[in-house]
């Protein structure tokens, strides 16, 4: 299977106004063609990279994965069905909501739901950050990455590599917790999995084009009373210079710069016993 990259994350949120101010005034994303029910946030020329639809819970509903061609899209559905995976082809209304030409949905072994899509409808308007972020690293590498907790760790890793065609980047065992990082394009990882009791998103990452934008974003987090979860640091495996903050959905966002790129012709996987060269200190929870 030839997945091009992470196209979008579709999130359910209980407070769209909070997500709007957080996404635009803290992260520096641009609001797209939102509806009263769904907030669309842009980080490039795509119609959206994050979608937050109003609901009763705060959770990730779907991750959207882009296929490079219609042929690749159809072949992927055939490969999933041949592997015994139930695939639902979604209709024109759902595809129009996603701003794509074709859409299908299935679940991984941990219960997370994924969508495959083909041919996004590109917004001709330029990306302009409302707080002056110079730009985000997207393009042929997609939105960024996200990390999921999964109860079926080994089955999930097998599914993503053997069926979906992801390649291993590296592995960590931190305080007895397994974490596997995987890529489908030169970004060091588009998805990672941590072993845990239930399927849930731990964080997603956006990568700025300029180092200073990480510092400016950190200032906005502190100035707006957003909870800082991990201090500035640099990861040992993907070399990302970043910090973590709590989103309105209670899971985290990593705002970073300078992530490592993978060349499959020369890349060798490794196991890491420490997540960061320095920093990324966990910030104590504020007193109630």
KOLBAKOL-78278 format. One line per 5 residues: number of its first residue (from 1); their letters; for each residue x, y, z of C-alpha. Coordinates in Angstrom, 1 decimal, padded with zeros to 4 digits. Layout:
<gudrens>
NUM) A) X,Y,Z | ...
</gudrens>
This chain:
<gudrens>
1) XXXXX) 000.0,000.0,000.0 | 001.3,003.4,-000.9 | 000.0,006.0,001.6 | 001.3,009.5,000.8 | 000.8,011.1,004.2
6) XXXXX) -001.4,012.2,007.1 | -003.9,014.5,005.5 | -006.0,015.5,008.5 | -007.3,014.7,012.0 | -011.0,014.8,012.6
11) XXXXX) -011.7,015.6,016.3 | -014.9,015.7,018.4 | -014.8,018.6,020.8 | -017.1,019.9,023.5 | -016.2,023.6,023.2
16) XXXXX) -015.7,024.8,019.6 | -015.1,028.4,020.7 | -012.2,027.3,022.9 | -010.8,025.3,020.0 | -011.2,028.3,017.7
21) XXXXX) -009.2,030.6,019.9 | -006.6,027.9,020.8 | -006.1,026.9,017.1 | -005.9,030.4,015.7 | -004.5,032.6,018.5
26) XXXXX) -002.2,030.1,020.2 | -001.1,027.6,017.5 | -001.4,030.2,014.7 | -003.5,028.1,012.4 | -005.9,029.8,010.0
31) XXXXX) -009.6,029.2,010.1 | -011.0,027.7,006.9 | -014.5,027.5,005.6 | -016.0,026.3,008.9 | -019.7,025.6,009.5
36) XXXXX) -021.7,026.1,012.7 | -021.1,022.4,013.4 | -017.5,022.0,012.4 | -014.4,024.2,012.9 | -011.8,023.8,010.1
41) XXXXX) -008.2,024.9,010.7 | -005.6,025.3,008.0 | -001.8,025.1,008.2 | -001.2,025.3,004.4 | -003.1,025.5,001.1
46) XXXXX) -005.3,022.5,002.0 | -008.9,023.3,003.0 | -008.2,022.0,006.5 | -005.7,019.9,008.4 | -007.6,019.9,011.7
51) XXXXX) -011.4,019.6,011.9 | -013.2,019.8,015.2 | -016.9,018.9,015.2 | -019.1,019.7,018.1 | -020.1,016.7,020.4
56) XXXXX) -020.4,015.3,023.8 | -016.8,014.1,024.2 | -013.3,015.3,023.5 | -011.6,012.6,021.4 | -010.1,011.8,018.0
61) XXXXX) -012.8,010.5,015.6 | -010.7,009.8,012.5 | -007.3,010.2,011.0 | -007.3,010.9,007.3 | -004.6,009.4,005.1
66) XXXXX) -004.0,010.6,001.6 | -003.6,008.2,-001.4 | -001.6,009.6,-004.3 | -003.9,008.5,-007.1 | -007.4,007.0,-007.7
71) XXXXX) -005.7,003.7,-008.7 | -003.8,003.6,-005.4 | -007.0,004.4,-003.5 | -008.8,001.5,-005.1 | -005.9,-000.9,-004.7
76) XXXXX) -005.7,000.0,-001.0 | -009.3,-000.9,-000.5 | -008.8,-004.2,-002.3 | -005.8,-005.0,-000.1 | -007.7,-004.2,003.1
81) XXXXX) -010.6,-006.4,002.0 | -008.3,-009.2,001.0 | -006.8,-009.1,004.5 | -010.2,-009.4,006.0 | -010.6,-005.8,007.1
86) XXXXX) -014.2,-004.4,006.9 | -014.0,-001.2,004.7 | -016.9,001.2,004.3 | -017.0,003.4,001.2 | -018.4,006.7,002.2
91) XXXXX) -020.7,008.6,-000.1 | -020.6,012.0,-001.8 | -021.9,013.9,001.2 | -019.1,012.7,003.4 | -016.5,013.2,000.7
96) XXXXX) -017.8,016.8,000.2 | -017.5,017.4,004.0 | -013.9,016.3,003.9 | -013.3,018.3,000.7 | -012.0,015.2,-001.2
101) XXXXX) -013.2,013.2,-004.2 | -013.4,009.8,-002.6 | -013.4,008.4,000.9 | -013.3,005.1,002.7 | -013.2,004.2,006.4
106) XXXXX) -012.0,001.2,008.5 | -010.6,000.4,012.0 | -007.2,-000.8,013.2 | -006.8,-003.6,015.7 | -006.8,-001.2,018.6
111) XXXXX) -010.2,000.3,017.6 | -008.9,003.6,016.1 | -010.8,004.6,013.0 | -008.9,005.6,009.8 | -010.1,007.2,006.6
116) XXXXX) -008.4,006.8,003.2 | -009.0,009.6,000.7 | -008.0,010.6,-002.8 | -007.6,014.1,-004.4 | -008.2,016.8,-001.8
121) XXXXX) -009.8,020.0,-003.1 | -007.2,022.6,-002.7 | -008.1,026.1,-001.4 | -006.6,028.6,-003.8 | -006.3,031.2,-001.1
126) XXXXX) -002.9,031.6,000.6 | -002.2,030.4,004.1 | -001.9,033.5,006.4 | -001.4,032.9,010.1 | -003.4,035.2,012.3
131) XXXXX) -000.5,035.6,014.7 | 002.3,035.7,012.2 | 003.6,032.1,012.1 | 005.8,032.1,008.9 | 004.5,028.7,007.9
136) XXXXX) 004.3,025.0,008.8 | 006.1,022.0,007.3 | 003.5,020.1,005.4 | 003.5,019.6,001.7 | 004.2,016.0,000.6
141) XXXXX) 004.7,015.0,004.2 | 001.2,015.9,005.4 | -000.1,017.5,008.6 | 002.5,016.3,011.0 | 002.2,013.4,013.3
146) XXXXX) 000.1,012.0,016.1 | 000.6,009.4,018.8 | -002.0,006.9,019.8 | -002.3,004.7,022.9 | -003.5,001.2,021.8
151) XXXXX) -004.5,-001.9,023.9 | -003.4,-004.3,021.1 | 000.1,-003.1,020.6 | 001.7,-006.0,018.7 | -001.3,-006.6,016.4
156) XXXXX) -001.5,-002.9,015.7 | 002.2,-002.6,014.7 | 001.8,-005.7,012.5 | -001.3,-004.2,010.8 | 000.3,-000.8,010.0
161) XXXXX) 003.5,-002.4,008.6 | 002.3,-005.6,006.9 | -001.0,-004.3,005.6 | -000.9,-000.5,005.4 | 002.8,-000.4,004.3
166) XXXXX) 004.3,001.8,007.0 | 008.0,001.5,007.7 | 009.6,001.3,011.1 | 011.5,004.4,012.2 | 012.6,003.4,015.7
171) XXXXX) 011.4,002.0,019.0 | 011.5,003.1,022.7 | 010.9,001.4,026.0 | 010.3,004.2,028.5 | 009.5,003.2,032.1
176) XXXXX) 008.2,-000.2,030.8 | 006.0,001.3,028.1 | 006.5,000.3,024.5 | 006.5,003.1,021.9 | 006.8,002.4,018.2
181) XXXXX) 007.4,005.2,015.6 | 006.5,004.7,011.9 | 006.8,006.6,008.7 | 005.2,006.6,005.3 | 007.2,009.5,003.7
186) XXXXX) 010.4,011.3,004.7 | 008.9,012.7,007.9 | 010.5,010.7,010.7 | 007.1,009.5,011.9 | 003.6,010.3,010.9
191) XXXXX) 002.2,008.0,013.6 | 003.4,006.4,016.7 | 001.8,003.9,019.1 | 002.2,003.5,022.9 | 001.0,000.5,024.7
196) XXXXX) -001.9,001.3,027.0 | -005.3,000.1,028.3 | -007.6,001.7,025.6 | -007.4,003.4,022.2 | -007.0,007.2,022.6
201) XXXXX) -004.9,010.0,021.2 | -002.0,011.1,023.3 | -000.8,014.1,021.2 | -000.5,015.5,017.7 | 002.4,017.6,016.3
206) XXXXX) 002.6,020.6,014.1 | 006.1,021.6,012.8 | 006.9,025.3,012.2 | 009.2,026.3,009.3 | 011.2,028.7,011.5
211) XXXXX) 012.8,028.1,014.9 | 011.7,031.4,016.4 | 008.0,030.4,015.9 | 008.4,027.8,018.6 | 009.5,030.4,021.0
216) XXXXX) 006.7,032.8,020.0 | 004.2,029.9,020.4 | 005.5,029.1,023.8 | 005.0,032.8,024.8 | 001.4,032.6,023.5
221) XXXXX) 000.7,029.5,025.6 | 002.0,031.1,028.8 | 000.3,034.5,028.0 | -003.1,032.8,027.4 | -003.0,030.7,030.6
226) XXXXX) -002.8,027.4,028.6 | -001.4,024.5,030.6 | 002.2,023.7,029.6 | 002.7,019.9,029.8 | 006.4,019.6,028.9
231) XXXXX) 009.1,022.2,028.7 | 011.2,023.0,025.7 | 013.5,020.1,024.7 | 015.0,018.1,021.8 | 014.0,014.5,021.1
236) XXXXX) 016.6,011.9,020.8 | 015.1,010.0,017.9 | 013.6,012.6,015.5 | 015.6,015.6,016.8 | 012.5,017.7,017.1
241) XXXXX) 013.0,020.9,019.1 | 009.6,021.4,020.8 | 007.3,021.8,023.7 | 004.0,020.3,024.7 | 000.8,022.1,025.8
246) XXXXX) -002.7,020.9,026.6 | -005.4,021.3,023.9 | -009.1,022.0,024.7 | -009.6,018.3,024.1 | -007.4,017.6,027.2
251) XXXXX) -004.9,015.6,025.0 | -001.6,017.4,024.1 | -000.2,019.2,021.1 | 003.5,019.3,020.3 | 004.7,022.5,018.7
256) XXXXX) 008.1,021.8,017.1 | 010.8,022.7,014.6 | 013.7,020.9,012.9 | 012.4,017.3,012.7 | 014.7,014.6,011.2
261) XXXXX) 014.0,013.3,007.7 | 014.2,009.6,006.8 | 015.9,008.3,003.7 | 014.7,004.7,003.4 | 017.7,003.8,001.2
266) XXXXX) 020.1,004.3,004.2 | 017.8,004.4,007.3 | 018.5,001.8,010.0 | 016.1,001.4,013.0 | 017.3,001.7,016.6
271) XXXXX) 016.0,001.4,020.1 | 016.1,004.4,022.4 | 016.0,004.3,026.2 | 015.7,008.1,026.6 | 013.1,010.2,024.8
276) XXXXX) 015.0,013.4,024.7 | 018.6,014.7,024.6 | 017.6,017.4,027.0 | 014.5,019.2,028.3 | 010.9,018.0,027.8
281) XXXXX) 010.6,018.1,031.6 | 007.0,017.3,032.7 | 005.4,020.3,034.3 | 003.5,019.5,037.6 | -000.2,019.7,037.4
286) XXX) -001.4,023.1,038.9 | -002.9,022.9,042.4 | -006.7,022.8,042.4
</gudrens>
